[in-house]
């Protein structure tokens, strides 16, 4: 299937029958599936006159029972006007293993922008085609078996930056930035750190300071910035099962909490805590201890926003249902809804 050819024809506007005639033998089930993916993700405008019965065309939205008709005029939109952006973060713990769940989740939730971590795949094996067919552009930075970050978007992304601007830690794919309509998106996968006396913990602390320096050099607190990802830090006692048991443990260490304080001092706010004050709500659960079934986890996946975005946030939730699906990641997605009103 020549996707660029199909995209070019549909962007110009064409009836389904005209598209079939122009593509000839190339118009087959894969083409039809692509049209439905665009329609489902609100990228395809469908106008229907019911074979000329209606003087003015009827705009037809997608439903589960929708069907394209030969006389329908279809046009692919390069920009989608939305009142509210649905932005999510999700550590998928291997995008290839989790791909069926990811595609199902994208179809169900219809997020506008998704930041993925721990994709664990080299760039040439990233499932770009499958995600494109689901209605998402993708930028990604990966490596074999470890780390890896990606941003999926229903819109074109600009100002894409892979890693730190000075090239630090370039061998580890943990940071990816982009922008959409003035919103600066920072997708980050912070190292776990292992134990307090491990060199990996010192690496984590160094990474956190580099991240803070990167934010300070690239943006100001007055900019619309959203930092999201697997931060690998539970900020407060209510974000772990037992603060006493976690005392001085990695992911709940005073030196990590100092970084959280610095984020707040710089101008970022925890979007989840704007809407939820209760404890006992987590985003990660250990497979080995059946943590999800026991509700023993940590809230380590975060969405942090500057004040201009915080004022536009309408909701921020953890998708617990996703974690209960077959073959899940050990992390649940976190989803934020933001009014699309950046000035």
N, C-alpha and C positions, 0 to 999 in steps of 0.2 A: 504493500500500500504506500503510495507516494503522498505522505501526509502534507508536505509543503504545497503540492499541486492542489489537493483538496481544500486546504486552508485558503489558498489564493482565490479559488473559485467561489467559496462560500463567503469570504470577506466582501466580495463585490455584490453579493445578493443574487440569489438564483432560486428557481423552484426545484423541488425534489426531482421532478421528471426531467428538467433541463440538466441538472447535475448528472443524473443517470445517463442521459444521452451524450454529454460531453466526456464522461469518463469511460463509457463503453464497458469493456470487460473488466476494467478496474473498479467498477461500482459493484461491490459484493458485500458480504456480511460484515467484514472488518470496517468498511466504509460506513455502513449503517450504524454499527456499534459506536464509531467515533462521533457521528452526528448526535447520537443519544447521550453520549458522555458530555458533549458540549452543552446540550440542552439541559441536562440534569444540573450542571454547574452554573446555569444562568448565563452562559456565554453565547448561546444560540437564540436569536430572536426568530420566532415562528409566527408568521401571519397567515391566517386561513380565511378564504372566501367561500368555502364549501362548493368548489367547482364553479364559482362565478355567481352563486345565488345572492351573496351579500355584496352590496355596493361598496361598503367600507370594510376593509379586512379586520378580522378579529385577532387580537393578540393572544396566543395560546401559551400558557405556562406549562411546565413539566409536572406530571403526576405519575404515579406508578402504573397507571393504566393508559398513559399517553401513547399515541401512535402518529407517526408522520404520514401525511397523505401526499399523493403525487403532485397536487396543485398547490401545496403549501409553499410559500415563499420563505426561504431561510437566509439568515445573514449572521455571520460570526462577528461578535463584538470584540475589539481589541482592548477596550476599557470597559469595566463593569461599574456602573454607578450603584453604590450601596450606602445605606444610611448608617449601618453599624458594621464594623469589621470584627470578625470572629478570629482571634489569634490564639494559637495553641502551642504548647511545648510538650514533647514526648520523647523520653529515652526508650527507644524501641528494642534495644538489646539484640541487634542483628536484623537489618531491614530485609534480608532475603528470607530468613526464617519467618519473620512476622508479616511478610507482604500481603498474604490473603486477609489477615486481620486489619492491616493498615488500609487496604482498599475498601473493605467493608465499612470501616470506621469513617473514612473520608466520605463515602456515599451517604452514610447515616447522619453525620454531624455537619457536613458541608462547611468546614472551616475555610476562611479566606486565605490565611497564612499559617503554616505549620513549621515549627522548628524541631528538627529531629536530632537526637544525639545517639551515640554508640551504634552507628550504622554498620560498622565492622565490614566494610567492603571497599575494594579499590574502585577508583572512578570508572574504569572501563567495564566493571560489572554492576554498576549502579542501575537499578531498574527504571531508567528514565522514560522509556517507551510506555511501560505499564502506567506510570503516574501521569504521563501526558494524556493517555487515553482516558484517564479518570478526570481530566480537566485541570491538571496542575503543571505549571512550569517548575523546574527544579534547578537550584544551584547547589553544588555539593563539593565536599572535600573529604576524601576518605583514604583509608589504608587497610591493609590486609589484617583481618582478625581482631583489630583493636580500634577503639576511638571512632572517629568519623562523625561529621556533622553535615546537615543538609537543611535547606529552606525550601519548602513547597509553597507555591503561591498561585492563586487564580489570576494574578495580575503580573505584568512585567515588573521585574525588580531592577533597581539601579544601584550604582555605587557599590558593587559587590567587592568585598575584600576578604581574601582567604588568609586567615591567621593574623598575627600581630604585624603592624605596619613596619616594624624594624627587623622582621624576619626571625625573631626569637622563637625557639621551640618549633621550628618549621617542620620537623620530622613527625611531630604529633599533631594530628588533625583534630583540634579541639575548639577552634574559634572561627566563626563565619559571620560576616556582617553584610547588610544590604539596606536599601531604603525603598519605601513605597509612599508616594504622595507626601513627601516631607517627613514621614515617620522613619526614624533610624532604628533598625532591628539588629540586635546583638545576640547571636545564638552561641551559647557557650556550654562546653562540657568540662567541668572542673575535675581535676584528678581526685581520686578517692582518698589517697593518703596512707592507707594500710594501718600503721600503728604510730603512736606518738614518737617513738625512738627510731623510726624508719627513715632512710633518706627520701623515701617517697612522700613523707609528710613535709619535709623541707621543700621538696619540689612543688607540692601543693601550695604551700605558703608563698613561695616565689611566684607561682602562676597567678595567685590572687592579687599580689601587688602589681604584677605586670598588667593584669586586667584593669585594675583601678587606674593605673597610669595611662593605659590606652584610652579609657573613657574620658579622662581628664584632658588628654591631648587632642582628642577628636571632637568632643562635644562640650557644651556647657549644660548646667542644670536647667537652663531656660529652654533648651531644645526638646522637642518631642522624641524621647529615647525610650525604648523598651528593651530591657535586658532579660533574657529568658533562657531557661535550660536546666540541666542537671547541675546544680550548684554544689551538691554533695555536702551541704551544711544544713543542719536543723537549727534555726535561729534561736528558738526559745524552748523553755521546759515543756510547754504545751505541744511542741512539735515532736516529742519523743514519748515513749511509753513510761520511762522512769529517768528523770534528770539525775537522780542520785546514782543509779547504775551506770549512767553515761558520763559521769563526771570525769573530765580530762581524757575522754575517749575521742578518737578521730570522728569527725562529722558533728561533734558537739563540744569542741575544745575551745577554751578561752581565746586562744590565738586566732581561731577561725571566727569566733564571735566578734573579735576586734575588727575583722574585715567587714562584717555585716554592719557594724557601727559606722565604719568609714563610708560604706555605700550610702547609708542614710545621711551622713554628714555632707556627702557630695551632692545629694539631692534626689535619691531614688526612694520610692515607696513600695512596700510589699503589697501588690494588688490583691492577693488572696485575703490578707488581713483587713482590708477595707470592708469586706463583706462577711467575714466569718471570724468570730472571736473564740469559739469553743476549741478545746483541745481534743486529742484523740482522733484527728483526721490526718491521714498520712498519704504520701504519694509513692512510697517504696516499701515493699515487704520482702523479706528474705524467703526465697523458695525453700531453702534447706530446713527451716524451722516451721514451715507452713504459717508464716507470719500473717498472710492475708486472712486466712481462715480464723486466726486467733486475734486479729486486729492488733498486731504488734509490728509496728513499722516506724518510719520517720518521714517527716515532710521535708524533702531535700530538693524537690523540683519546684522552681519558682518562676514567677513573672514579676519583675520590678519595673516601675515606670517613673518617669519624671513628673513633676506637678502638672504640667500642661496636659499630659495624657491621663494622669490620675483623675483629674476633674471630669474627663470624658468617659471613664470606666463605668459601665452599667452592671457588670457582674464578673465574677471570677470563681471558677469551680474546679474541683478535681473530679474527673470522670471515673468514679469507682466501678461503674458497670463494665467498663472496658477491661478492667483487671480481672473480672470474674469470667471472662470469655475463655474458650478453649485455647491452649497454647499461647498464653499472654506473655507480655514482657513482665519483668518484676517491678516495673514502674507504671503508673497510671498517667494519662494525659492531664494537663492542666489547661483550662480554656478560659480566655478573657474576652469580654465583649466591650468594644470601644466605639463610641460615636465617631463617625467619619466626618469630623468637623475641624480638622487642623487648619489654622489660619497662618 
